[in-house]
Structure formats: C-alpha cells, structure tokens
Amino acid sequence: MRLISIDVLKEGMVLGRTIWNEAGHPLLKKGVVINERIILRLQQLHTHYLYIDDEISKGIEVEDTVPPIVRNKAISTIKNSFQSLNGLNAISASYVLDQQSKEIVSIVDELLLAVMGNNEILTVLADAYLFDEYLYQHSFQVTLYSIAIARELGHSAEDLRLIGIGALLHDIGKIMVPKEIVTKPGHLTHEEFETMKMHTRYGFDVLRNLHSISLLVAHCAFQHHERIDGSGYPRGLVDFEIHPFAKIIGVADVFDAVTTNRVYREKMLPSQGLAIVEAGSGTIYDPKIVNALKKSVVHYPNGAILKLSDGRRGIVSKQDPIDPNWPWIRIFEEHDELLSATYEINLADDPTVVIAKVETDYLVAANIE
C-alpha cells in the first residue's frame, strides 16, 4: 500500500487500510473501491491522506504500534472521563476523576505494554481513525509520543508510568474552557487565546487535589506549555524551573499538534513536524528531548513516495531500526522514466543521496512488475 493525498484520490482506486470511526467501527474497509461518494465523504471528514493498494506498492505493509482495538478502547475511555467533568468546579472534578483513576492508569499500562513490547520505531497513523473531537485523540497520541521519548531517554519504569499519566491528562483543563473556544474552527483572537491559556492552571487545580495520582501529574498539566527560554506560559519558567516530565510532554504535544488533522489547517507529515520541533531545539525545547523524539518516531511512513536528490523516485518499504531518517526505499523510477522492474535500496548505505521531497500527490502513470 502507499500513502496519497486526498487531492489526487480517484474513482477506481482501492483503499489499502481500514478507516475507523469514533465508535471503533470500520467506516471504510480495506479493499473497498473508491467512488465519488466516498471521496466527497472523506473530504467532509477533513481527511488529508489515506492509503491505497496498487501494483507499485504491492507487499508494503503499514502497522500502527497500538492495535486498533486497544486504541479505540483507550480513546473511548479518555472521552468518557473528560466528559464526566463537564460543568464541574475544580474540587468536584477532582473527586470524580479520583473515582476513575484506576481506569486511567489501566489505559496507560496498556499503552506502555504496546510501546515497550515493540522494538519497532513508533508509528501513529492518525488518519486511519476519525474522531469528532480533537482533544481525545490528541491526548492519546501525546501519551504514546511521551512514553516513546522517555524510553529513549532511559527513564525508569515508574517514571514512564507517571509520564504516561501526565501526558494523558495534560489537557484535562480544556474541559473548563468554553467549548466554542476549544473547538473553534480557526485561529483564536487575542482574548480567546488568553482564555485558552488558562487550561494549564485549570488542569493543575483539578489534578493537584487527586489522592490516587502523584502531584507530579498536576505539574505536567501546569507546565507543558512552558519553554526553556522563558517564552512559554502560564508562568514564563526557564529551563531548570521546568520539570523534566513536562518538558517531554511539551515536545510531544507540539509534534502531535502539527501532525494531526485540524479543520483550519492541513496536517503535516512526520518529517515536516520533526523539522518544526527541531527548529526550536536549544531555544524553546530541550535538545536531548528533541533528539529522543527523532530517534523514536517514524520520519517517513511506509508507503510514502519520496523523490531523491539523484532524480530517482521510490516508495518507503520498511524502516531502518537504527536510524529512522534513512528508510528502505523501493525504487520504481529514474529521471522521470518508469522502470520495468523495481529494486530496493537503504539510504543509510549511500549518505550522498538524500530525500529531496515527499510526494503524496504523485500519480503513477503505468503498471510496473
């Protein structure tokens, strides 16, 4: 299968990967033939990319680190927990959340098992799952990224669990921000943004009163928007004043925000999201954490078409377990000429060849054996 932009999706193409709805049911099953009605529906759902099956990508597989059944269960639990706090003040919300702490910790333990039990680089395919509200999917994915970063940094098992809980609950304060601001399909005004920024304090107020979860989790919610140069919020803390767990969650939060669908902005591919985070390395983000993220997540997903600096085109066929920046590529074209037969290369074998472009809008004009 290979990754393409919704903009070049055509009738007659074959869906390569099942798309799931919020209830955990298949919205479109792998193998369905695309028609005009399906294209219109995917556009309405703000899908930006999807996988198709064709001859050029035969045999290339894409697997999420977390199985769909675990993912859907986790996001459903997050949604139910968050929604149960609607309309409550901080003290009441703390009481309700305390009653749900076992379920929250159970989710984190399941995700820890999924990430720690998989030696592959973390793959999170958000476009295969369509949820009405961004907050729940975001909380789930930030948890995965935070755990993966912390594992790469060598944190203990107990730290990993606390970081996972902190990541899952880092945005809990948004439940107390007016919904029209949280779900606004566009950029916020200055006044709206000032209100939105309060979610860090609201989250701290809820989480610091929990009896069943460490106070460190509250500080993760309070500090995940702080930046090492003091430019963050709510208190403008600098490097040594920010808890290491909050620094990790802050980087994971930004990476997921730019690589996930939003109504008002097209999502970025992982390589683009990593470039955004890397641009702030050493100034607003801790360089050790940025480097750990780069080692932990897929840069170029399996199935992505890449244009190389030497004029060749190919599809990412598998990941290099040592360096995710240098995947294996199935070459199918040289200097704009389709090959009669494909062959595979590992970019790590020839550092003079680099990736020039990711081409999700590329259409194959002929069949290749």
One Martini backbone bead per residue (centre of mass of N, CA, C, O) as a GRO file, in nm:
protein
  369
    1MET     BB    1   0.102   0.032   0.011
    2ARG     BB    2   0.006   0.387  -0.026
    3LEU     BB    3   0.053   0.732   0.011
    4ILE     BB    4  -0.209   0.981  -0.026
    5SER     BB    5  -0.377   1.240  -0.136
    6ILE     BB    6  -0.699   1.347  -0.156
    7ASP     BB    7  -0.649   1.523  -0.421
    8VAL     BB    8  -0.572   1.228  -0.592
    9LEU     BB    9  -0.826   1.086  -0.561
   10LYS     BB   10  -0.980   0.809  -0.734
   11GLU     BB   11  -1.171   0.642  -0.915
   12GLY     BB   12  -1.088   0.288  -0.854
   13MET     BB   13  -0.948   0.288  -0.616
   14VAL     BB   14  -0.783   0.111  -0.341
   15LEU     BB   15  -0.815   0.051  -0.024
   16GLY     BB   16  -0.541  -0.018   0.216
   17ARG     BB   17  -0.699   0.100   0.482
   18THR     BB   18  -0.874   0.108   0.747
   19ILE     BB   19  -1.145   0.314   0.856
   20TRP     BB   20  -1.227   0.463   1.164
   21ASN     BB   21  -1.448   0.535   1.400
   22GLU     BB   22  -1.535   0.650   1.712
   23ALA     BB   23  -1.672   0.356   1.789
   24GLY     BB   24  -1.479   0.132   1.642
   25HIS     BB   25  -1.578   0.130   1.346
   26PRO     BB   26  -1.595   0.068   1.024
   27LEU     BB   27  -1.615   0.295   0.763
   28LEU     BB   28  -1.371   0.177   0.582
   29LYS     BB   29  -1.266  -0.090   0.405
   30LYS     BB   30  -1.043  -0.278   0.306
   31GLY     BB   31  -1.082  -0.292  -0.061
   32VAL     BB   32  -1.236  -0.063  -0.139
   33VAL     BB   33  -1.389   0.110  -0.394
   34ILE     BB   34  -1.357   0.409  -0.519
   35ASN     BB   35  -1.584   0.683  -0.509
   36GLU     BB   36  -1.742   0.981  -0.515
   37ARG     BB   37  -1.882   0.952  -0.238
   38ILE     BB   38  -1.626   0.889  -0.076
   39ILE     BB   39  -1.467   1.142  -0.139
   40LEU     BB   40  -1.672   1.342  -0.018
   41ARG     BB   41  -1.669   1.224   0.272
   42LEU     BB   42  -1.364   1.266   0.328
   43GLN     BB   43  -1.371   1.572   0.293
   44GLN     BB   44  -1.579   1.626   0.525
   45LEU     BB   45  -1.362   1.480   0.736
   46HIS     BB   46  -1.071   1.597   0.679
   47THR     BB   47  -0.905   1.427   0.493
   48HIS     BB   48  -0.562   1.407   0.371
   49TYR     BB   49  -0.486   1.097   0.407
   50LEU     BB   50  -0.423   0.776   0.236
   51TYR     BB   51  -0.452   0.434   0.157
   52ILE     BB   52  -0.336   0.239  -0.119
   53ASP     BB   53  -0.376  -0.014  -0.362
   54ASP     BB   54  -0.106  -0.138  -0.574
   55GLU     BB   55   0.143  -0.251  -0.770
   56ILE     BB   56   0.381  -0.064  -0.664
   57SER     BB   57   0.290  -0.153  -0.340
   58LYS     BB   58   0.326  -0.440  -0.317
   59GLY     BB   59   0.384  -0.562   0.022
   60ILE     BB   60   0.334  -0.300   0.171
   61GLU     BB   61   0.332  -0.234   0.516
   62VAL     BB   62   0.106  -0.103   0.780
   63GLU     BB   63   0.169  -0.048   1.136
   64ASP     BB   64   0.054   0.004   1.428
   65THR     BB   65   0.159   0.000   1.748
   66VAL     BB   66  -0.146   0.022   1.810
   67PRO     BB   67  -0.413  -0.145   1.818
   68PRO     BB   68  -0.731  -0.065   1.738
   69ILE     BB   69  -0.873  -0.180   1.996
   70VAL     BB   70  -0.696  -0.019   2.196
   71ARG     BB   71  -0.738   0.263   2.090
   72ASN     BB   72  -1.050   0.281   2.108
   73LYS     BB   73  -1.066   0.226   2.411
   74ALA     BB   74  -0.892   0.461   2.509
   75ILE     BB   75  -1.051   0.701   2.380
   76SER     BB   76  -1.321   0.635   2.512
   77THR     BB   77  -1.221   0.672   2.804
   78ILE     BB   78  -1.124   0.959   2.780
   79LYS     BB   79  -1.393   1.082   2.697
   80ASN     BB   80  -1.559   0.995   2.946
   81SER     BB   81  -1.382   1.134   3.158
   82PHE     BB   82  -1.396   1.423   3.053
   83GLN     BB   83  -1.713   1.453   3.030
   84SER     BB   84  -1.769   1.409   3.345
   85LEU     BB   85  -1.656   1.724   3.402
   86ASN     BB   86  -1.874   1.882   3.301
   87GLY     BB   87  -1.953   2.172   3.498
   88LEU     BB   88  -1.725   2.150   3.700
   89ASN     BB   89  -1.540   2.203   3.952
   90ALA     BB   90  -1.236   2.133   4.075
   91ILE     BB   91  -1.326   1.962   4.320
   92SER     BB   92  -1.534   1.782   4.175
   93ALA     BB   93  -1.343   1.680   3.953
   94SER     BB   94  -1.145   1.540   4.141
   95TYR     BB   95  -1.341   1.333   4.254
   96VAL     BB   96  -1.421   1.196   3.987
   97LEU     BB   97  -1.130   1.127   3.892
   98ASP     BB   98  -1.057   0.945   4.131
   99GLN     BB   99  -1.268   0.720   4.047
  100GLN     BB  100  -1.097   0.686   3.754
  101SER     BB  101  -0.792   0.607   3.801
  102LYS     BB  102  -0.778   0.305   3.725
  103GLU     BB  103  -0.850   0.344   3.424
  104ILE     BB  104  -0.619   0.534   3.353
  105VAL     BB  105  -0.384   0.349   3.435
  106SER     BB  106  -0.467   0.113   3.250
  107ILE     BB  107  -0.417   0.256   2.986
  108VAL     BB  108  -0.118   0.317   3.028
  109ASP     BB  109  -0.031   0.021   3.060
  110GLU     BB  110  -0.113  -0.065   2.774
  111LEU     BB  111   0.072   0.138   2.624
  112LEU     BB  112   0.334   0.040   2.746
  113LEU     BB  113   0.320  -0.244   2.628
  114ALA     BB  114   0.312  -0.158   2.330
  115VAL     BB  115   0.583   0.002   2.326
  116MET     BB  116   0.780  -0.197   2.490
  117GLY     BB  117   0.690  -0.458   2.299
  118ASN     BB  118   0.821  -0.268   2.064
  119ASN     BB  119   1.108  -0.234   1.854
  120GLU     BB  120   0.983  -0.040   1.688
  121ILE     BB  121   0.907   0.235   1.548
  122LEU     BB  122   0.692   0.476   1.597
  123THR     BB  123   0.345   0.439   1.486
  124VAL     BB  124   0.105   0.702   1.391
  125LEU     BB  125  -0.228   0.670   1.233
  126ALA     BB  126  -0.458   0.906   1.237
  127ASP     BB  127  -0.613   0.875   0.950
  128ALA     BB  128  -0.750   0.589   1.044
  129TYR     BB  129  -0.895   0.797   1.250
  130LEU     BB  130  -1.227   0.925   1.327
  131PHE     BB  131  -1.285   1.223   1.514
  132ASP     BB  132  -1.476   1.480   1.632
  133GLU     BB  133  -1.261   1.522   1.868
  134TYR     BB  134  -0.936   1.619   1.928
  135LEU     BB  135  -0.863   1.582   2.237
  136TYR     BB  136  -0.860   1.267   2.260
  137GLN     BB  137  -0.656   1.192   2.044
  138HIS     BB  138  -0.430   1.373   2.149
  139SER     BB  139  -0.393   1.244   2.428
  140PHE     BB  140  -0.312   0.969   2.322
  141GLN     BB  141  -0.064   1.052   2.140
  142VAL     BB  142   0.103   1.196   2.356
  143THR     BB  143   0.146   0.946   2.522
  144LEU     BB  144   0.310   0.786   2.319
  145TYR     BB  145   0.538   0.990   2.269
  146SER     BB  146   0.629   1.021   2.564
  147ILE     BB  147   0.709   0.728   2.612
  148ALA     BB  148   0.916   0.709   2.381
  149ILE     BB  149   1.104   0.930   2.481
  150ALA     BB  150   1.157   0.817   2.768
  151ARG     BB  151   1.282   0.556   2.673
  152GLU     BB  152   1.521   0.685   2.517
  153LEU     BB  153   1.623   0.836   2.794
  154GLY     BB  154   1.601   0.606   3.038
  155HIS     BB  155   1.362   0.568   3.200
  156SER     BB  156   1.184   0.442   3.428
  157ALA     BB  157   0.902   0.267   3.486
  158GLU     BB  158   0.776   0.478   3.678
  159ASP     BB  159   0.819   0.721   3.498
  160LEU     BB  160   0.659   0.623   3.253
  161ARG     BB  161   0.389   0.619   3.398
  162LEU     BB  162   0.377   0.918   3.484
  163ILE     BB  163   0.410   1.034   3.201
  164GLY     BB  164   0.158   0.900   3.085
  165ILE     BB  165  -0.046   1.033   3.276
  166GLY     BB  166   0.035   1.327   3.219
  167ALA     BB  167  -0.031   1.313   2.914
  168LEU     BB  168  -0.330   1.225   2.926
  169LEU     BB  169  -0.388   1.495   3.136
  170HIS     BB  170  -0.270   1.770   3.019
  171ASP     BB  171  -0.576   1.875   2.893
  172ILE     BB  172  -0.808   1.875   3.114
  173GLY     BB  173  -0.861   2.194   3.136
  174LYS     BB  174  -1.039   2.224   2.869
  175ILE     BB  175  -1.314   2.157   3.005
  176MET     BB  176  -1.312   2.473   3.136
  177VAL     BB  177  -1.332   2.569   2.854
  178PRO     BB  178  -1.496   2.699   2.623
  179LYS     BB  179  -1.604   2.519   2.357
  180GLU     BB  180  -1.590   2.746   2.133
  181ILE     BB  181  -1.278   2.761   2.168
  182VAL     BB  182  -1.170   2.469   2.148
  183THR     BB  183  -1.356   2.424   1.858
  184LYS     BB  184  -1.248   2.632   1.681
  185PRO     BB  185  -1.237   2.686   1.316
  186GLY     BB  186  -0.969   2.858   1.408
  187HIS     BB  187  -0.824   3.129   1.499
  188LEU     BB  188  -0.750   3.304   1.775
  189THR     BB  189  -0.795   3.543   1.963
  190HIS     BB  190  -0.650   3.709   2.209
  191GLU     BB  191  -0.874   3.654   2.419
  192GLU     BB  192  -0.906   3.350   2.359
  193PHE     BB  193  -0.612   3.271   2.422
  194GLU     BB  194  -0.613   3.359   2.718
  195THR     BB  195  -0.829   3.151   2.793
  196MET     BB  196  -0.683   2.896   2.696
  197LYS     BB  197  -0.429   2.922   2.887
  198MET     BB  198  -0.596   2.831   3.149
  199HIS     BB  199  -0.577   2.515   3.124
  200THR     BB  200  -0.326   2.475   3.302
  201ARG     BB  201  -0.450   2.569   3.571
  202TYR     BB  202  -0.700   2.395   3.576
  203GLY     BB  203  -0.549   2.126   3.571
  204PHE     BB  204  -0.395   2.168   3.832
  205ASP     BB  205  -0.643   2.200   4.021
  206VAL     BB  206  -0.748   1.913   3.973
  207LEU     BB  207  -0.480   1.726   4.013
  208ARG     BB  208  -0.377   1.823   4.307
  209ASN     BB  209  -0.646   1.672   4.451
  210LEU     BB  210  -0.543   1.400   4.413
  211HIS     BB  211  -0.499   1.080   4.582
  212SER     BB  212  -0.413   0.857   4.337
  213ILE     BB  213  -0.215   1.082   4.216
  214SER     BB  214   0.051   1.237   4.144
  215LEU     BB  215   0.165   1.565   4.158
  216LEU     BB  216   0.330   1.555   3.892
  217VAL     BB  217   0.084   1.556   3.702
  218ALA     BB  218   0.003   1.849   3.757
  219HIS     BB  219   0.272   1.973   3.646
  220CYS     BB  220   0.232   1.882   3.357
  221ALA     BB  221  -0.016   2.061   3.303
  222PHE     BB  222   0.115   2.339   3.395
  223GLN     BB  223   0.410   2.305   3.202
  224HIS     BB  224   0.370   2.219   2.884
  225HIS     BB  225   0.404   2.549   2.788
  226GLU     BB  226   0.678   2.568   2.864
  227ARG     BB  227   1.002   2.732   2.806
  228ILE     BB  228   1.349   2.748   2.825
  229ASP     BB  229   1.338   3.080   2.753
  230GLY     BB  230   1.050   3.192   2.888
  231SER     BB  231   0.801   3.197   2.651
  232GLY     BB  232   0.594   3.068   2.811
  233TYR     BB  233   0.316   2.902   2.982
  234PRO     BB  234   0.202   3.083   3.265
  235ARG     BB  235   0.515   3.171   3.406
  236GLY     BB  236   0.790   3.181   3.248
  237LEU     BB  237   0.975   2.953   3.255
  238VAL     BB  238   1.283   2.798   3.285
  239ASP     BB  239   1.457   2.530   3.240
  240PHE     BB  240   1.515   2.447   3.560
  241GLU     BB  241   1.194   2.500   3.632
  242ILE     BB  242   1.126   2.257   3.458
  243HIS     BB  243   0.995   1.967   3.438
  244PRO     BB  244   1.098   1.695   3.266
  245PHE     BB  245   0.814   1.585   3.198
  246ALA     BB  246   0.703   1.850   3.071
  247LYS     BB  247   0.906   1.866   2.843
  248ILE     BB  248   0.821   1.610   2.700
  249ILE     BB  249   0.517   1.680   2.661
  250GLY     BB  250   0.564   1.942   2.501
  251VAL     BB  251   0.689   1.807   2.250
  252ALA     BB  252   0.463   1.603   2.191
  253ASP     BB  253   0.238   1.814   2.157
  254VAL     BB  254   0.351   1.962   1.910
  255PHE     BB  255   0.388   1.727   1.717
  256ASP     BB  256   0.089   1.641   1.714
  257ALA     BB  257  -0.045   1.911   1.631
  258VAL     BB  258   0.105   1.916   1.331
  259THR     BB  259   0.017   1.585   1.264
  260THR     BB  260  -0.290   1.671   1.284
  261ASN     BB  261  -0.602   1.713   1.223
  262ARG     BB  262  -0.751   2.021   1.105
  263VAL     BB  263  -0.985   2.228   0.991
  264TYR     BB  264  -0.770   2.493   0.943
  265ARG     BB  265  -0.536   2.260   0.891
  266GLU     BB  266  -0.296   2.099   0.742
  267LYS     BB  267  -0.131   1.839   0.787
  268MET     BB  268   0.166   1.696   0.873
  269LEU     BB  269   0.428   1.528   0.826
  270PRO     BB  270   0.662   1.393   1.023
  271SER     BB  271   0.908   1.541   0.894
  272GLN     BB  272   0.781   1.825   0.931
  273GLY     BB  273   0.734   1.816   1.237
  274LEU     BB  274   1.032   1.773   1.313
  275ALA     BB  275   1.133   2.041   1.193
  276ILE     BB  276   0.978   2.224   1.384
  277VAL     BB  277   1.104   2.121   1.646
  278GLU     BB  278   1.408   2.155   1.566
  279ALA     BB  279   1.397   2.470   1.540
  280GLY     BB  280   1.367   2.475   1.880
  281SER     BB  281   1.632   2.364   1.949
  282GLY     BB  282   1.777   2.524   2.238
  283THR     BB  283   1.541   2.744   2.289
  284ILE     BB  284   1.247   2.590   2.363
  285TYR     BB  285   1.388   2.307   2.349
  286ASP     BB  286   1.519   2.022   2.451
  287PRO     BB  287   1.759   1.855   2.278
  288LYS     BB  288   1.729   1.569   2.403
  289ILE     BB  289   1.426   1.543   2.334
  290VAL     BB  290   1.437   1.586   2.033
  291ASN     BB  291   1.628   1.348   1.974
  292ALA     BB  292   1.440   1.131   2.092
  293LEU     BB  293   1.212   1.174   1.894
  294LYS     BB  294   1.377   1.114   1.631
  295LYS     BB  295   1.435   0.806   1.736
  296SER     BB  296   1.113   0.714   1.786
  297VAL     BB  297   1.002   0.808   1.503
  298VAL     BB  298   0.858   0.822   1.213
  299HIS     BB  299   0.940   1.005   0.926
  300TYR     BB  300   0.878   0.785   0.687
  301PRO     BB  301   0.627   0.625   0.590
  302ASN     BB  302   0.502   0.364   0.486
  303GLY     BB  303   0.424   0.443   0.138
  304ALA     BB  304   0.599   0.675   0.077
  305ILE     BB  305   0.681   0.908  -0.163
  306LEU     BB  306   1.013   0.964  -0.296
  307LYS     BB  307   1.242   1.219  -0.374
  308LEU     BB  308   1.559   1.222  -0.493
  309SER     BB  309   1.864   1.384  -0.552
  310ASP     BB  310   1.919   1.175  -0.817
  311GLY     BB  311   1.603   1.136  -0.948
  312ARG     BB  312   1.468   0.934  -0.783
  313ARG     BB  313   1.195   0.704  -0.719
  314GLY     BB  314   1.007   0.600  -0.418
  315ILE     BB  315   0.908   0.358  -0.170
  316VAL     BB  316   0.847   0.301   0.142
  317SER     BB  317   0.908  -0.029   0.285
  318LYS     BB  318   1.105   0.030   0.539
  319GLN     BB  319   1.269   0.039   0.843
  320ASP     BB  320   1.533   0.162   1.021
  321PRO     BB  321   1.630   0.061   1.341
  322ILE     BB  322   1.857   0.290   1.385
  323ASP     BB  323   1.756   0.509   1.145
  324PRO     BB  324   1.464   0.686   1.059
  325ASN     BB  325   1.605   0.876   0.827
  326TRP     BB  326   1.681   0.575   0.675
  327PRO     BB  327   1.507   0.422   0.464
  328TRP     BB  328   1.359   0.196   0.278
  329ILE     BB  329   1.354   0.175  -0.093
  330ARG     BB  330   1.138   0.153  -0.372
  331ILE     BB  331   1.242   0.161  -0.689
  332PHE     BB  332   1.056   0.301  -0.999
  333GLU     BB  333   1.237   0.565  -1.075
  334GLU     BB  334   1.436   0.734  -1.337
  335HIS     BB  335   1.433   1.032  -1.455
  336ASP     BB  336   1.113   1.000  -1.526
  337GLU     BB  337   1.152   0.679  -1.557
  338LEU     BB  338   1.009   0.392  -1.579
  339LEU     BB  339   1.048   0.082  -1.459
  340SER     BB  340   1.027  -0.260  -1.522
  341ALA     BB  341   1.180  -0.286  -1.237
  342THR     BB  342   1.226  -0.310  -0.911
  343TYR     BB  343   1.423  -0.174  -0.630
  344GLU     BB  344   1.628  -0.182  -0.334
  345ILE     BB  345   1.714   0.062  -0.077
  346ASN     BB  346   1.951   0.203   0.157
  347LEU     BB  347   2.027   0.516   0.255
  348ALA     BB  348   2.264   0.442   0.455
  349ASP     BB  349   2.466   0.343   0.215
  350ASP     BB  350   2.419   0.658   0.083
  351PRO     BB  351   2.483   0.980   0.197
  352THR     BB  352   2.464   1.140  -0.088
  353VAL     BB  353   2.169   1.055  -0.063
  354VAL     BB  354   1.869   1.243  -0.055
  355ILE     BB  355   1.576   1.381   0.050
  356ALA     BB  356   1.375   1.607  -0.135
  357LYS     BB  357   1.074   1.464  -0.136
  358VAL     BB  358   0.732   1.444  -0.062
  359GLU     BB  359   0.481   1.257  -0.277
  360THR     BB  360   0.136   1.255  -0.236
  361ASP     BB  361   0.065   1.362  -0.554
  362TYR     BB  362   0.151   1.109  -0.696
  363LEU     BB  363   0.108   0.959  -1.022
  364VAL     BB  364   0.079   0.659  -1.171
  365ALA     BB  365   0.100   0.576  -1.526
  366ALA     BB  366   0.200   0.274  -1.471
  367ASN     BB  367   0.282  -0.046  -1.479
  368ILE     BB  368   0.465  -0.257  -1.246
  369GLU     BB  369   0.657  -0.554  -1.178
   0.00000   0.00000   0.00000
